[in-house]
């Protein structure tokens, strides 16, 4: 099970793929370089917090932080 930033980046990749927008258009709208988007999509690199926020705004996404759910022992 992936947690933390890896999970967040996976969700961002999925949002980019299902957005119906080209990487070029997302880059233009967000100000995040197309080369950075390409490396993100290939799993080659992550994102800065600034880039993550700009992409989220461009894709009409909201990033939230919430407490982890407690896992019960034995499950």
C-alpha positions, 0 to 999 in steps of 0.5 A: 500500500502506497502512502504519503507523497507517492500516493498523492503523486499517483492521484495527480497522475490519474487526474492529469490522465483523465482531465481531457487536457493535453500536457501542453494545455496543462503546462500553459494553464498551470505554469508548470513546464511540460518537461516536468509534467512528462517526468512526473507522468513517467514516474521519473520525478516528483513535484515541488509543493508550488508545482503541486498547488499550481497543477491542482488549481489548473485541474480544479482539484483540492488538496486536503490533509486529514488524520490517518485512519487508525488500523486495527490490529490483526486486520 
